[in-house]
Amino acid sequence: MGGSSPCASCKLLRRRCAKDCIFAPYFPPDDPFKFANVHKVFGASNVSKMLQELPVQQRADAVSSLVYEANARVRDPVYGCVGAISYLQNQVSELQMQLAVAQTEILCIQMQQEPTLPTQIEPDEKSLLLSTENLNNLPQYLAFPSSSNVIQDPLKRESLWT
């Protein structure tokens, strides 16, 4: 940044911003809170060391991650990002359960609304079933003779040998 306005980190740390300032590309002067939270959580020295160890093409992603984690730590000092992730995972689980219940209810409603399909009956069986002669004789088919051998109580069993 050199002669123009110092980057957010140099401004916060009250030092002169050098041309090769490692923070300048990632912490512009118009967003001072971005660096303030990162500095508060990680410290300027640690952030500087982390950025110097990374290749230039990975630094922007690293700064983005540091800013996200720092903001999460400011909101939730104990859990940080993990608290947010855990909350979102619980919310996803609850929504998946609600979705499963809704899908089950839809399936039940669809099954109730579908007409039952008749089984396929052969034409000669239809004529046998529909003949008036068989309808008149129906009571005799339903009348079963009672037997004294039928076990009324399932727990009371009689031996076949006695």
Backbone bond lengths (Angstrom), bond angles and torsions (degrees), N, CA, C in turn:
res aa  C-N    CA-C-N  psi(-1)  N-CA   C-N-CA  omega(-1)  CA-C   N-CA-C  phi
1 M - - - 1.443 - - 1.533 109.79 -
2 G 1.309 118.12 -33.48 1.469 122.87 172.91 1.498 114.86 55.51
3 G 1.339 118.12 -110.62 1.454 124.02 -171.95 1.506 114.71 -79.16
4 S 1.315 118.96 -22.80 1.467 120.24 -178.32 1.534 109.92 -81.97
5 S 1.316 115.76 -163.73 1.461 121.97 -177.50 1.525 110.91 -61.09
6 P 1.324 117.75 137.85 1.468 120.03 -179.62 1.540 110.46 -70.33
7 C 1.321 114.98 155.73 1.470 119.97 178.86 1.531 108.89 -66.64
8 A 1.328 115.99 169.03 1.465 121.13 -176.48 1.526 111.72 -60.56
9 S 1.310 117.95 -36.80 1.464 119.91 -178.79 1.526 110.89 -69.74
10 C 1.324 116.62 -46.08 1.474 119.44 -179.81 1.530 110.66 -65.61
11 K 1.314 116.09 -35.06 1.460 120.32 177.20 1.524 110.75 -64.06
12 L 1.351 116.68 -45.64 1.459 121.30 -179.86 1.524 111.31 -67.33
13 L 1.334 116.13 -39.36 1.468 120.72 -178.45 1.531 112.11 -83.80
14 R 1.338 116.82 -3.35 1.476 124.33 178.66 1.528 112.21 53.99
15 R 1.322 112.21 55.48 1.454 117.92 175.47 1.519 109.03 -134.03
16 R 1.331 115.53 165.49 1.437 120.12 -179.65 1.524 109.13 -76.85
17 C 1.340 117.40 133.41 1.461 123.13 -177.95 1.528 108.70 -84.11
18 A 1.322 116.84 114.94 1.466 122.68 -179.08 1.528 110.14 -79.45
19 K 1.336 115.35 163.70 1.468 120.20 178.67 1.517 111.60 -61.51
20 D 1.311 117.34 -34.81 1.467 121.26 -177.75 1.536 112.39 -100.14
21 C 1.300 117.23 27.71 1.480 122.28 179.37 1.525 109.07 -59.54
22 I 1.315 115.91 124.83 1.462 120.89 -177.27 1.527 112.41 -70.44
23 F 1.347 116.41 -23.18 1.459 120.32 -178.46 1.533 113.54 -85.99
24 A 1.307 117.51 -25.53 1.467 122.43 -171.62 1.540 114.01 -53.40
25 P 1.337 120.71 -45.03 1.467 119.26 -177.82 1.542 113.40 -67.57
26 Y 1.325 117.36 -21.23 1.453 120.66 -171.44 1.531 114.57 -109.93
27 F 1.335 116.02 -19.49 1.461 120.41 -179.75 1.531 109.18 -126.63
28 P 1.344 115.77 84.80 1.466 119.23 -176.80 1.540 111.11 -68.49
29 P 1.343 116.52 157.57 1.473 120.10 -176.66 1.525 113.36 -66.66
30 D 1.321 118.51 -21.67 1.468 120.21 -178.28 1.534 113.48 -81.92
31 D 1.344 118.86 -1.28 1.470 122.33 178.52 1.538 109.85 -131.49
32 P 1.342 117.35 72.21 1.467 120.19 -174.74 1.539 113.23 -69.28
33 F 1.327 118.80 -27.43 1.469 120.39 -177.18 1.524 112.32 -71.48
34 K 1.313 115.93 -23.98 1.461 120.46 178.92 1.531 110.12 -59.89
35 F 1.310 116.70 -48.27 1.461 119.63 179.31 1.524 111.54 -77.88
36 A 1.323 118.24 -31.10 1.468 120.92 -176.94 1.524 110.83 -58.21
37 N 1.324 117.74 -45.70 1.463 120.11 179.66 1.525 111.87 -68.45
38 V 1.318 117.34 -40.34 1.465 120.89 178.76 1.529 109.57 -62.77
39 H 1.324 116.81 -43.58 1.465 121.67 179.22 1.530 110.51 -64.14
40 K 1.313 116.52 -41.07 1.463 121.94 -178.42 1.535 111.37 -64.12
41 V 1.333 117.29 -39.78 1.468 121.40 -176.44 1.525 111.94 -86.33
42 F 1.319 118.08 -45.66 1.462 121.24 -172.57 1.522 114.47 -104.64
43 G 1.312 117.32 -26.94 1.465 120.57 -175.69 1.515 110.87 88.52
44 A 1.315 115.97 140.05 1.473 121.33 -176.36 1.520 111.67 -63.41
45 S 1.313 117.54 -38.80 1.460 121.08 -178.43 1.529 110.95 -64.36
46 N 1.333 117.25 -44.10 1.472 120.77 179.79 1.529 111.23 -65.69
47 V 1.317 116.66 -40.85 1.467 120.21 179.24 1.522 109.71 -64.86
48 S 1.315 116.63 -41.39 1.466 121.10 178.71 1.527 110.61 -60.75
49 K 1.328 117.16 -45.15 1.470 121.48 179.37 1.527 111.09 -63.34
50 M 1.349 116.18 -43.14 1.478 119.42 179.71 1.520 110.64 -61.19
51 L 1.333 116.64 -45.87 1.465 119.92 -177.99 1.526 111.86 -65.78
52 Q 1.329 118.10 -37.05 1.462 121.30 -179.72 1.528 111.90 -67.84
53 E 1.322 117.58 -28.54 1.466 121.11 -179.59 1.530 112.75 -79.50
54 L 1.320 117.00 -15.41 1.467 120.61 -177.74 1.525 111.85 -94.78
55 P 1.333 116.98 150.68 1.458 119.55 171.54 1.535 109.15 -64.49
56 V 1.313 117.11 152.87 1.463 122.50 -175.64 1.531 111.65 -58.05
57 Q 1.326 118.23 -37.87 1.462 120.81 -177.45 1.534 112.78 -69.94
58 Q 1.329 119.57 -15.51 1.466 122.14 179.43 1.525 113.01 -100.52
59 R 1.302 117.40 -8.79 1.466 120.70 -174.35 1.527 113.26 -65.92
60 A 1.309 118.43 -39.04 1.467 121.17 -179.25 1.531 110.77 -62.18
61 D 1.331 116.04 -42.26 1.467 119.68 177.41 1.526 111.18 -65.80
62 A 1.323 116.29 -39.57 1.463 120.12 178.78 1.528 110.92 -63.80
63 V 1.327 116.92 -42.81 1.472 120.67 178.74 1.524 109.70 -63.81
64 S 1.308 116.93 -41.44 1.456 120.73 178.31 1.527 110.74 -59.76
65 S 1.325 117.01 -43.73 1.466 121.39 178.21 1.523 111.33 -65.63
66 L 1.334 116.59 -41.69 1.469 120.20 178.81 1.528 111.28 -63.05
67 V 1.312 116.25 -41.66 1.471 120.48 179.22 1.523 110.01 -64.50
68 Y 1.322 116.99 -43.01 1.462 120.72 -179.89 1.535 110.27 -62.94
69 E 1.321 116.86 -48.68 1.461 120.81 179.94 1.521 111.28 -63.96
70 A 1.313 118.22 -40.60 1.468 121.03 179.27 1.529 110.75 -63.43
71 N 1.322 116.92 -43.71 1.473 119.84 178.08 1.533 111.03 -63.63
72 A 1.323 116.53 -38.85 1.470 120.10 178.37 1.528 110.14 -67.34
73 R 1.328 117.62 -38.18 1.471 121.37 178.69 1.524 111.48 -67.81
74 V 1.315 117.19 -34.03 1.464 119.84 177.48 1.532 109.65 -67.23
75 R 1.339 116.61 -41.56 1.467 120.52 178.37 1.520 112.14 -70.24
76 D 1.345 117.35 -42.14 1.463 122.95 -177.80 1.530 108.17 -133.99
77 P 1.337 117.17 91.28 1.470 120.37 -174.59 1.533 114.51 -62.46
78 V 1.313 118.26 -25.14 1.465 120.26 -176.93 1.527 111.88 -83.14
79 Y 1.324 116.83 -52.57 1.463 120.40 -173.55 1.524 114.75 -101.41
80 G 1.289 118.97 -25.07 1.462 121.29 179.37 1.512 112.48 58.20
81 C 1.334 116.29 -130.71 1.471 122.12 -179.60 1.520 112.01 -63.42
82 V 1.314 116.78 -34.61 1.458 120.21 -177.57 1.531 110.29 -62.09
83 G 1.317 117.23 -37.66 1.461 120.61 176.78 1.516 111.46 -62.65
84 A 1.321 116.49 -43.24 1.466 120.70 179.06 1.526 110.86 -66.27
85 I 1.313 116.84 -42.29 1.468 121.08 179.46 1.520 110.21 -64.70
86 S 1.323 117.15 -44.26 1.459 121.48 179.26 1.527 110.87 -61.65
87 Y 1.309 116.66 -43.51 1.462 121.01 178.08 1.529 110.50 -60.29
88 L 1.324 116.57 -45.09 1.461 120.45 -179.16 1.529 111.63 -67.45
89 Q 1.335 117.64 -37.03 1.462 120.23 177.40 1.525 110.89 -64.63
90 N 1.322 116.98 -41.05 1.463 120.32 177.02 1.524 110.73 -63.18
91 Q 1.318 115.93 -41.05 1.460 120.33 179.29 1.533 110.45 -64.00
92 V 1.325 117.32 -41.16 1.467 121.24 177.84 1.526 110.29 -63.15
93 S 1.335 117.27 -42.53 1.470 120.88 178.80 1.525 111.22 -61.44
94 E 1.322 116.85 -44.82 1.457 120.73 178.77 1.532 111.33 -62.81
95 L 1.330 116.26 -41.49 1.455 119.77 179.78 1.527 111.43 -68.13
96 Q 1.336 116.98 -35.72 1.462 119.89 176.97 1.527 110.46 -65.29
97 M 1.339 116.31 -38.61 1.453 119.94 178.04 1.531 110.44 -66.29
98 Q 1.310 117.14 -43.23 1.456 120.76 177.49 1.521 111.22 -62.08
99 L 1.329 116.82 -38.94 1.460 121.61 177.99 1.527 110.63 -64.31
100 A 1.326 116.83 -43.02 1.464 120.08 179.12 1.529 110.87 -62.74
101 V 1.330 116.74 -41.36 1.469 120.12 178.27 1.526 110.30 -63.85
102 A 1.326 116.83 -43.72 1.468 120.63 179.94 1.528 110.94 -63.97
103 Q 1.336 116.67 -41.01 1.464 119.78 178.59 1.524 111.21 -64.95
104 T 1.329 116.88 -37.12 1.459 121.12 177.33 1.524 110.72 -65.49
105 E 1.323 116.20 -43.10 1.462 120.04 178.13 1.525 111.26 -62.93
106 I 1.316 117.09 -41.24 1.471 121.09 177.93 1.524 109.82 -61.63
107 L 1.327 116.44 -44.52 1.458 120.64 -179.88 1.528 111.09 -62.38
108 C 1.336 116.86 -41.45 1.474 120.22 178.08 1.525 111.16 -63.51
109 I 1.305 116.93 -42.61 1.472 120.77 179.32 1.519 110.38 -64.55
110 Q 1.329 116.79 -42.42 1.459 120.27 178.95 1.519 111.31 -63.57
111 M 1.320 116.61 -38.99 1.464 119.65 179.98 1.523 111.18 -68.49
112 Q 1.332 117.79 -33.78 1.458 121.11 178.54 1.520 111.41 -71.36
113 Q 1.319 117.35 -31.59 1.457 121.16 -176.72 1.526 112.85 -83.25
114 E 1.324 118.50 -22.30 1.459 120.97 -179.54 1.524 109.55 -73.68
115 P 1.343 117.27 133.15 1.468 118.75 176.64 1.520 109.25 -71.34
116 T 1.319 115.52 146.88 1.457 118.84 177.77 1.519 108.57 -73.77
117 L 1.279 115.00 133.03 1.463 120.31 -178.07 1.524 109.09 -84.76
118 P 1.348 117.50 130.49 1.471 119.04 179.31 1.523 109.75 -70.48
119 T 1.306 115.16 150.42 1.458 118.82 177.24 1.515 108.72 -75.52
120 Q 1.281 115.98 154.10 1.458 120.70 -179.02 1.536 109.22 -75.92
121 I 1.317 116.51 123.88 1.456 122.57 179.09 1.521 107.23 -117.72
122 E 1.309 114.38 135.55 1.465 120.38 179.61 1.528 109.48 -65.69
123 P 1.339 118.96 149.96 1.469 122.14 -177.62 1.524 113.60 -57.34
124 D 1.361 118.59 -40.13 1.459 117.77 -179.13 1.519 110.93 -71.32
125 E 1.332 119.28 -26.89 1.462 121.69 175.45 1.524 110.25 -71.06
126 K 1.345 117.07 -35.18 1.465 120.81 177.61 1.513 110.13 -61.90
127 S 1.328 115.90 -45.56 1.472 118.58 -178.60 1.514 110.08 -65.69
128 L 1.323 117.82 -34.51 1.452 121.11 178.57 1.519 110.97 -67.24
129 L 1.308 115.92 -41.95 1.456 120.67 -178.53 1.520 112.16 -71.16
130 L 1.325 117.45 -33.83 1.450 120.63 -173.72 1.527 113.92 -92.59
131 S 1.315 117.73 -4.44 1.467 118.02 -178.54 1.522 109.84 -67.19
132 T 1.319 115.45 138.76 1.467 120.93 -177.45 1.514 110.83 -66.94
133 E 1.297 116.24 -26.11 1.455 120.25 179.63 1.526 110.22 -63.03
134 N 1.331 116.13 -43.39 1.462 120.14 179.94 1.520 111.89 -71.94
135 L 1.340 116.55 -30.33 1.464 118.53 179.07 1.517 110.40 -68.31
136 N 1.339 117.19 -34.35 1.461 120.38 178.40 1.528 111.45 -70.62
137 N 1.311 116.49 -30.57 1.465 120.59 -178.43 1.526 112.80 -89.54
138 L 1.298 117.56 1.66 1.461 121.64 -176.05 1.525 113.59 -56.98
139 P 1.338 119.95 -42.42 1.464 118.66 -179.27 1.519 113.01 -59.38
140 Q 1.334 118.27 -33.36 1.457 118.19 -179.30 1.521 112.20 -68.90
141 Y 1.339 116.63 -27.49 1.461 118.90 177.55 1.520 111.53 -75.48
142 L 1.324 116.60 -27.70 1.459 119.90 -177.83 1.518 112.07 -87.87
143 A 1.303 117.92 -16.35 1.458 120.43 -178.78 1.515 108.95 -84.96
144 F 1.300 116.34 110.03 1.454 121.01 179.67 1.526 108.34 -99.70
145 P 1.290 117.12 136.42 1.455 118.07 177.43 1.520 110.04 -69.05
146 S 1.301 116.21 139.27 1.454 118.63 -179.96 1.511 108.80 -79.95
147 S 1.269 114.42 148.85 1.448 119.67 -178.43 1.510 108.52 -129.49
148 S 1.294 116.04 142.26 1.459 119.29 177.77 1.512 110.81 -78.94
149 N 1.326 118.13 -11.33 1.460 121.85 -179.09 1.527 112.10 -81.76
150 V 1.327 118.24 -15.14 1.452 121.08 -176.91 1.520 109.09 -70.39
151 I 1.292 116.49 129.65 1.461 121.18 -179.68 1.518 108.74 -80.58
152 Q 1.310 117.00 117.99 1.452 121.99 -179.90 1.517 111.28 -82.15
153 D 1.298 117.87 -37.44 1.455 122.29 -178.45 1.522 107.92 -104.88
154 P 1.321 118.82 118.29 1.455 119.65 -176.80 1.519 113.64 -64.80
155 L 1.345 117.90 -24.52 1.451 120.15 -179.88 1.527 111.89 -81.77
156 K 1.287 116.37 -19.67 1.449 122.06 -178.81 1.523 107.86 -95.49
157 R 1.304 116.43 102.87 1.463 120.69 -176.46 1.519 109.15 -111.71
158 E 1.272 113.07 138.27 1.460 118.27 178.26 1.507 109.05 -104.90
159 S 1.251 114.55 146.49 1.440 119.97 179.41 1.523 109.24 -78.04
160 L 1.302 117.97 143.51 1.456 122.02 177.07 1.519 110.57 -75.72
161 W 1.304 118.19 -19.04 1.451 122.22 -173.95 1.524 113.18 -91.26
162 T 1.316 119.48 -10.35 1.471 119.73 -179.12 1.487 112.17 -100.17
